[in-house]
C-alpha cells in the first residue's frame, strides 16, 4: 500500500511492517522480478499528489506513480537475467513454452 498523508505515524508503521512481510514473501516466489514500495515513487509529503481524502493518488500522483513504474519496467527489461539475455527475452521464452502446452 502507498503511504497516506491521512494515516499518521501509526499507519505508516503498520504499512512498513506489511511491506516488509510482503517483500520477503514475494522475493522468495519464483518469477518475481521486482517489489516496489509506492513511497519510493510518490511522496506522502507532496499534497498535490494526493486527493483531498489523503488516501488516494490525485491525477498528478497517478501519473508520477505510472512514470516511476514505467522506468522500473524499462530498466528490468534491459537488465540481463541470471541465465543470460534480458528479462524481456526470458519472459518471451516463458510465454512461448506456455503457448506450446
C-alpha positions as CSV (number, residue, x, y, z in Angstrom):
1,X,0.0,0.0,0.0
2,X,1.2,3.6,-0.6
3,X,1.9,5.9,2.2
4,X,-1.1,8.1,3.0
5,X,-0.8,11.6,4.4
6,X,-4.0,11.0,6.4
7,X,-2.8,8.0,8.3
8,X,-0.3,9.4,10.7
9,X,2.7,7.6,12.1
10,X,0.8,4.6,13.4
11,X,-0.5,3.7,9.9
12,X,3.0,4.2,8.5
13,X,4.5,1.7,11.0
14,X,1.8,-0.8,10.0
15,X,2.3,-0.1,6.3
16,X,6.1,-0.7,6.6
17,X,5.6,-4.0,8.6
18,X,3.2,-5.2,5.9
19,X,5.5,-4.1,3.1
20,X,8.4,-5.9,4.8
21,X,6.4,-9.1,5.1
22,X,5.0,-8.8,1.5
23,X,8.5,-8.1,0.1
24,X,10.0,-11.1,1.9
25,X,7.3,-13.4,0.6
26,X,7.4,-12.2,-3.0
27,X,11.2,-12.3,-3.2
28,X,11.0,-16.0,-2.4
29,X,8.4,-16.5,-5.1
30,X,9.9,-17.8,-8.4
31,X,9.4,-15.3,-11.3
32,X,9.2,-12.2,-9.1
33,X,11.1,-9.5,-11.0
34,X,10.6,-6.6,-8.6
35,X,8.8,-5.5,-5.5
36,X,8.1,-1.8,-5.4
37,X,7.1,0.4,-2.4
38,X,4.8,3.1,-3.7
39,X,6.5,5.5,-1.3
40,X,9.6,5.3,-3.4
41,X,7.6,6.8,-6.3
42,X,5.1,9.2,-4.7
43,X,6.0,11.3,-1.7
44,X,3.3,11.5,1.0
45,X,4.5,15.0,1.9
46,X,3.7,16.4,-1.5
47,X,0.0,17.3,-1.1
48,X,-0.7,17.9,-4.9
49,X,0.0,14.2,-5.5
50,X,-2.9,13.2,-3.3
51,X,-6.7,13.5,-3.4
52,X,-8.3,15.6,-0.6
53,X,-9.1,12.4,1.3
54,X,-5.4,11.9,1.8
55,X,-5.7,8.2,0.8
56,X,-5.8,8.1,-3.0
57,X,-3.4,9.5,-5.6
58,X,-4.5,12.6,-7.4
59,X,-4.3,12.5,-11.3
60,X,-0.8,14.1,-10.9
61,X,0.1,11.5,-8.3
62,X,-1.2,8.7,-10.5
63,X,0.9,10.0,-13.4
64,X,4.0,10.2,-11.2
65,X,3.4,6.6,-10.0
66,X,2.9,5.4,-13.5
67,X,6.0,7.1,-14.9
68,X,8.1,5.6,-12.0
69,X,6.7,2.1,-12.7
70,X,7.4,2.5,-16.4
71,X,11.0,3.5,-15.7
72,X,11.4,0.5,-13.4
73,X,9.9,-1.9,-16.0
74,X,12.2,-0.4,-18.7
75,X,15.2,-1.0,-16.5
76,X,14.2,-4.5,-15.7
77,X,13.6,-5.4,-19.3
78,X,17.0,-4.2,-20.3
79,X,18.8,-6.0,-17.4
80,X,20.4,-9.3,-18.2
81,X,18.8,-12.3,-16.5
82,X,20.9,-14.7,-14.5
83,X,20.9,-17.2,-17.3
84,X,22.0,-14.7,-19.9
85,X,19.8,-12.5,-22.1
86,X,17.4,-9.9,-20.9
87,X,14.4,-10.3,-18.7
88,X,12.3,-9.5,-21.8
89,X,13.7,-12.4,-23.7
90,X,13.2,-14.7,-20.7
91,X,9.6,-13.6,-20.4
92,X,9.1,-14.1,-24.2
93,X,10.6,-17.6,-23.9
94,X,8.4,-18.5,-21.0
95,X,5.4,-17.3,-22.9
96,X,6.4,-19.5,-25.9
97,X,6.7,-22.5,-23.6
98,X,3.2,-21.8,-22.2
99,X,1.7,-21.4,-25.6
100,X,3.2,-24.8,-26.7
101,X,1.4,-26.6,-23.9
